[in-house]
């Protein structure tokens, strides 16, 4: 079977982010922290299992999850995001979700804003 890493994920290289982080750098740090908090709950601390992903969705994106009529939507999202079909979401696959949500939010703001 697949070897499961029990080591905690490495902390970000201090040379990458500034000591006084910008708004964007703080957003990146927040995404890393949230991912690591959920990924560290069981098994491999560098990926989200199906249960960890569901916990993330139910807690961090609760409004989205509650508005879904179909109870299978979170499982289907996991399957779609899991590009290498290993039953886990790595950080890159997780960022695809975040990016998709950000694009949807941006699009709805653009649609609502009055045209000049």
Secondary structure by P-SEA (a helix, b strand, c coil): ccccccccccccccccccccccaaaaaaaaaaaaaaaaaacccccccccaaaaaaaaaccaaaaaaaccccaaaaaaaaaacccccccccaaaaaaaaaaaaaaaaaaaaaacccc
